[in-house]
Amino acid sequence: MSNIVISQGPSNLIASNYSENKTNTFFKPSAKPLIEANGFDFELLDAGVNSEFSEIGSGFFRNKLIMVSSKKIGGFAKIDRNTGEAFKELFCLDIDRNGALSSPMLFSRILNTNDSEDQLTFSPDQKTVYYTRSKAENSLEFKLYKGILEENSHGNWINNELLSINKDHVSIETPYVNHAGDKLYFSANFPDAIGGFDLYVSDIYADGSLGTPVNLGSSVNTSSDDKYPSLSMDDKYLYFSSKGHENLGGYDLFVSKISKNGYKTPRNLGNTINTSYDEIAYFLAAKDKGYVSSNRPNGKGRYDIYTAVNDEVIQTLEGKILDLETKIKLPNTVVILKDEDGEELAKITTGEDATYKFNVVPFENYILSTHKDGFKDASVDFLANRGVKTTYNKNLELLTTEPVIAKVEDEMRIVLENIYFDFNKYSVKEESTISLNKVVKVLKDNPEMTLAINAHTDNKGKDSYNLNLSNKRAASAVKYLIKNGISKDRLQSKGYGESKPLIDCKNNCSEEDLQANRRVEFVILEE
């Protein structure tokens, strides 16, 4: 177990590529760059709807999977000379409770035309559709359209229009609306693209129109093609397919965390889902389950749809909170786990064993913050730098604050954190010896100073019992000071029981009120 002194600034940890060696069911890894599981553990299953033609997923509508396919419908299907298959059309498939898909049916007589339809996406209320279509004379250049679902209809899309962000000789493809409904992600080969196709995002206005496209930048886009954006269920992670970045070959699937400072460096989803072939159109139906399309070998058509289930890699971060100087365990410490943007993810207060424990995600950056009376607030950076199930052990060591001499209620006191005793006992708890050492230091630095140590209890129990207990607790504090070199002639002790509550809550006391009333005060006596 390693120690971190968090008062001395963040520790910068470096990610390693260590992970378990996984082999995908459908392929044998090529001799491309060594890319391992990378913190993911996918199982891919044939979705059961594939044919000799291309099938590619395209998101969800009313609990149905929408699919783009070149399945031939009828004997007069037009053939796209660029693909050698029929022009693509939109299909829908029912999803049962186990994720199995039904036989495909044509999705919309309005959206399907004699031209080639491709990816589409819907607003969160599913009343607006954004879809792409190319003309037969130029089947590789897609334009972006918008349609509105007619009220009380069963799929009658009206007011279909070509959107203003389309440009001549520019293909806009693979649109995706975020779950908040205020942004549309897509791929396009605009003149400012870093590569052939880059990922862009546009604001969605109240009327469904789009703002000026913004390139997602060089952390996401590469000099190769980047397409098929989608998002996690909470919109915090961007998934996409790319021929660039650290890649097994063809299109690989990647994920980039969306932080306040932009898009983080993408991470390959690893060799349990990616191959040296093309993996595209990854859409989540739940946190760890979705669909992906691939042209890997042993499929039925050019592209097949697979159900992708990610067995979450569980990792924990745990350790103890200790005093830096004495290594004494520190109960009653608030420990907060935050993401790299400072958003609180979890919080605990340490118990008697002074331990903390949080679940973390592989290759994510975190901030651990601590707060404890009598110690300096501090934080440390942490990176979960492994890709497999693991436990990270990190002790956190805290620096004490200096005692303060101040006037309180018309008397001068040494003001410091509370002194703790075991329940219904009068022996000083180990953690409070750190606080009493501060009093020792003040008295040694001021040899003429004399103190009255006054102990108080809460109002639980009998008055006489509490009075006796507080006398014993005050005496225990005096005994510790004498043991550590302070003359008994400079010290007085007295217990007040419950007679002088700091918070006079009577019979309506909260646990916080009771704790505040259980206290020891160090009053400086006048000469």
N, C-alpha and C positions, 0 to 999 in steps of 0.2 A: 504493500500500500504506500502510495506516495503522498507527500504533504504539499499543500499550496498555501503560502502566506498571502492571503488575499488583500492585506493592507498595502502590499508593496506593488500593486498594479496587476493588470491582467496577464495571464500566462498564455502565450501563443503556441497552440499545438498544431502539428502538421498532419494532414490526412495521409494514411497509408492505403494501399490498394489491396491489403490483405482481405481475403474472403474465401468462402468455401468454393471448391471447384465443382461447378454444376454442368450437366450435359443436357441439352434440350432434347425432348422426345423426338422432334421432327428433323434434326439435322446433326451433322458432325461438325464441330467448329473448324473453321479454316485456319490457315497459317497467318492470318491478319494480326494486328496488334493484340497483345494479351489483355483482354477485357473479361473480367470475371463477373460474379453475380452482382457486385456493386451495391449490396444492401437490399436486393430484391430476390424473391424466390417464387417465380411464376410457374404455374402449370397451365399448359395450353391444350385445349380440347377442340376437336373439329366441331363446329357449331351445328352440323347436320343439315345444312341448307345449300351446300356448295354443289356446283355443277361443272361441266367442261368449260364454262365461260367465266368471266371475271365477276366476283362478288366482293364489294367493298362496303363496309359499314359507314353510316353517315348520321349518327346520333339517334335521338329518340323523340317520338311524338305519341302522346296519349298511351304510354306504356307499351309502345311498339318500337321495334328497331327498324329504322329506315335504312334501306340498302340501295346502293347504286350497282347496276348489273347490266351486262351486255347480252343477257339471255334473249334468244330470238323469240319473238312473239308473232306467230303466224308465218306463212310462207313467203311473205313479201318484205321481210325486214331489210332495211337499208344497211349496207355494210360501209363502215368507216375505213377508208383506204389507209389511214394512219395506224390503225390497230389491227385490221383484218377481222374485226368482230363487228357485231351489230352496234349501231349507235346506242349509247347507254340510256337506261330509263330508271325511274325510281320505283322501288317496291317497299312494302311494309310487311313485317313479320311479328306475330304475337309472341310474347315472352311469358312462359309459365313461371310458377313460383320457384322452380329449380334452375331457371335461366335458359331452359331449352327453347328453341325457336320453332315456329310453325312453318308450313310451306309458304313461300312468298306470294303476295298478291300485288297487282299494280297499285301504286299509292294514290295517284290523282290523275284524273282524265284531263285536268286543266294544266297541271305542271308538266306532265309528260306530253311531249310534242314529237314531230317528225325530226327534230334536231336532237342534239346530244345533251341530256341532262347530267349533272354531276352533283357534287356535295351540296347539302342544304343545312339550315339550322333555324331554330325557332326562338322567339322571345319566351321568357319564363311563363307567361300566361298562355302561350301557344296560339295566340291570335295573329301573330305576324311571322311570316316566313321570309328568310333571305336565301336565295338559291342561285345556282350558277348554271349557265347554258351556253353551248357553243353552236355555231351555225355549221351546216353540212359542208359549206365551201371552205371553212377554216375551223376544223374540229378541234384544233389545239389551242384556240384562243377563246377563253370563257369570259362572259360578262356577268355582272352581279345584278340581280333583280330583287324586288321586294313585292310581297303580296299580303293581302289582308283576308282573314277568314271571315266569311259572311256570317252574321249572327244567326244562330239557330239552324245552321246548315251542317251537313255531314261531310265537309271537306270541299266546300265551294270557295275557292280562292279568288278574290276579286281585287280590283284596283292594282293589277300587276304593272309594275313600272321598272324601267331601267334606271339605276341609281346614278347620281351625279358624279360619284368618284371614279366611274369608268373612264378610261382614256383610250384613244386610238392606239392600236398595236400593243395594247397591254392586256394580259390575261389575269383576271382576278379569280382565285380558286380557294377551295376548302374553307369556307366561312364557318365561324363558331361564335355564338353569343354566350357571354359569361352568365353565371347563375344570377347575378344581380340585375342583368338586363340592360346595363348601361354602356357596354362595350362590345364591339364586334371585332374579333381577330380574323385574319385571313392571310393568304399568301398571294403575292403578285410580283410581276417582273417590271415594276416601275423603273424609270430611268435612274433613280437614285439607289437602286438595289445594290447591295454589296456583292451578291452573286447573281445567278440566273433568276431564282425566285427567293424573295425574302419574306419574313413574317412582318405584318403590320397590324395596327390596331386603330380603330376609329371610335369616337364617342357616338353613342346612339341617343339622339334627341327625343323629346317627348312625342313628336309626331312620327317617329320611326326613321327619320332621315339620318344621314351619317355626317360626322365631322370630317375634317381633313385627315387622311391617313398619316399615321406616325410610324416610322420604321422602328422596330424593336431594338435595333442597335447591334453593335459588333459582338457583344457578349453572347447573343443568341444566334444571329445570322452569320453565315459563312460565305466564302467565295463559291460554294456549291449550292445546290437547291435545298431550301428549307420550307416544309409544307405541313399541312394537317395539324393546325393548332387545336388543342382542347385544354380543359382545366379540371383540376381536382374539384371535389364537391363543395369545398369552401373557397374556391377561387384563389387559393394561395400558391398553387403550383401550376406552371405551364408545361404541358406535354406537347411534343411535336416530333415530326420525322425530319431527319436531315441526312444528306449525303456527306456532310462535313463533320467537324469536331473529331474526337477520338472514336473511331468507327470500325465495326467489323466488316463492312462492305455494303454497297447499295444504300438504301434508306435504313437507318437505325432509329429507334425510339429514344428520346431524351426527355429529361425533366429539368426545369429551371424554377427555383423558388422566386416568387415575386415579393420583393422587400420594398421598404420605403425608399430605398436608394436605387431601385431599378431591378433588373433581372440578374440573378446570380449566375455564375458560370454553370452551364448545363452539365448534367451527369448522365452518362449512358445508362439505360435501364438494365444493362447487363446481359450476359449470355444465356439466361434462362428464358428470355423472350426474343432477343435479337440474334440474327444469323448473318452470314455473308450475303444473303439475299435481301429483299426489300420488306421491311415491316412498316406499315402505315396505318393511319386512321384508328388510333387508339382512343376509345371513348369509354369512360367509366359509367357503369350503371349503379355502383355502390362504391364505398370507400376502397375496397380491395378486389373488386370484380368488374370486368368490362369486356369489351370486344376489340379485337385487333385483326387486321387483314395482312396477308403475306403471300408472296409468290414463291415460297420455299419449296423444295422438292417434295414429292410424295403427296402433293395436293391433287385436287380434281381439276382445277382450271388455272387460268393465268394468275388470278388472285383468289384466295379463299378466306373466309371469315372464321376466326377461332375465338372461342371463349377463353379469356385470360383471367386466371385467379391468382392473386399475389398472396402467398402465405407470409403474413407480416413478420418481419425480423424483429423480435423483441429485444431491446437493450435497456439496461438500467444503469443509472448513475447513482452511486451511494458513497457514504463516508461518514466521518465524525466531525463535530465542531469542537475545536480545542483552543485553550488559551495558548498564545504563542510562547510565552515565557515558561510556564509551568507544565504545559501539556495536560492540564486538568480538563476533563470533559465539561462541556457547557450546555446543560439543559436549558429549556426556555429560550432558545434562539430561533428567531423566525428566519427560515430559509426559503427564498423565492427563486423559482426557475423561470427565466424569460427567454423569448426567442431573440434573435440578433437585432430585431427592431425595438427591443425593450418591452414587448407585450408580455404580460404575465401569463404563464401557462399553468403553473401549479405553485402551491404554497403550503408549507408545513411548519409546525413548531416542534422542536426537538423535545423528546422525553428524557427520562433519567439516564438513558444510555447515550444521549447526545448524538444520535444517528439521524441521517436524512436519507431519503431514497426517492428517485424520480424515474419514470420511463422516458427514454429519449429515442430519437430516430437516427439511423445511420447517416453519417456525413453531414449532419446539421450542426450549425453553430448555436451555442447557447450562452446565456449570462446567468451566473449564480450570484444572488445578492443575499446579504445577511443583515439582520438587525437584532441587537441585544443590548439591553440597558447596561451601561458601564463599559461598553466596547464600541470601537469605531465602526460605523457602517462601512461596508466595503462590498466589492463585487469582483468577480473573476470570469474571464472568458473560458469557454470549454468547447471543444470540437469532438463530436462522436466520430472517431477516425477509423472505425472498423466496419466491415460490411456484413458481419455474421452475428448470430446471437451471442451476446457477451454482457459482462458486468464491468463497468469502469469504477475503480475505487479511488476516491479523492478526499483526503482529509482537508478541512479548511481551518486555518489557524488565525485567530483574531487578536488584535492589539487592544489593550485596555485604554480607556479614557483617563485623563488626569482628574483627581478630585477637585472640587470647587468649594471655596469658602464664601458663603453668601448669607445675607440677612433673610431669614424666613420667620414670618409671624413675630417680628420685633425681637428676634434673638439670632445670634450668629451661629451658623452650623457648618459642619463639613457635609456638603451635599453630595451624595452618591447614590448608586442604585440600591435596590432593596437587598436586605440580608435574608437568605432563605434558611429555613429549618425543616427537618422532616415533620410530617403531619403529626400533631399532638406530641412532639418531642422538642427538646430544647438544645440539642447538640447542633452546632453550626454545620451546614452542609458544605461539602468540599468546594463547590463552586464559589461559595461566599467567602472563603478564605482569601480569594483574589481581591475582593472588595475590602476586607479587613486589612489586608496588606497596604492598601492605599491610606487607610487611617494611620497605620504604623508609620508610614513615610511622612505624613503631615506632622505627626507628633514629634518625630525625630528631627524634622527640619525646624520645628518650633518648640524648643525644649522648655519654655515657660508656659506652654499651653496646657490647660486642664480641660477635661471633657466630662459631660454627663451623658451616659448611654441610656436612652429611654426606649423601652420596648412596648409595643401595642399589639393587641390581637383583634380579630373580627368579633362579631357578636354571636357567633355560634357557641352553644354550650352555656354552662352556668357561669355567673359573674365571678364567683370565688375561684373556680377552676382556672378561668382565663387570667385572673389577676396573678395567681400562683405561677402559671405557665409563663407569663410575660416577665415576671421577676427572674425566673430561671434562665430565660433566653437572654435578658440583659446581662446577667451574671456570666453566661457562657461567652458573650462577646468580650467582656472585660477580661475573663480568664485567657482568651486567645491573645489579646493585646499584651497582657503581662508576660505570657510565654514568649512573646516576640520582642521583649526588651523594653517595654514601657512600665515605668514605676506605678505600682498600685496607688501611690499617693496622688497621682495626677488623674485618677479615674473614679467616677461614681456610676452607680447603676440603679435603675428603678424600673419596675414594671407598672404599667397603667391599665393592663387588661383591656377591656372594651370601653373604658370610660371616656376616652378622647378620640373618637373616630375621625379620620380624615374626611370621610364622606358619611354624613349622618343619614343613612338610608333606612334605619330602623329595621322593620320586618320585610322590606322590599328591596333587598340588596342583590345586585347581580354578582356573578363570579368575579368580574373586574372590580366591583366595589369592595368585595370581601378581600381580594388580594391587595388592594390599595391600603386597606385598613390594617393589614398584617405588615407591620413595618418596624424598623429600628431607626431612631434618630440620634445623631451625634451633635450635641449642643455644646458650644464652646462657652466655658464659664468665665465670667469676669474676675479679674484679680482683686 
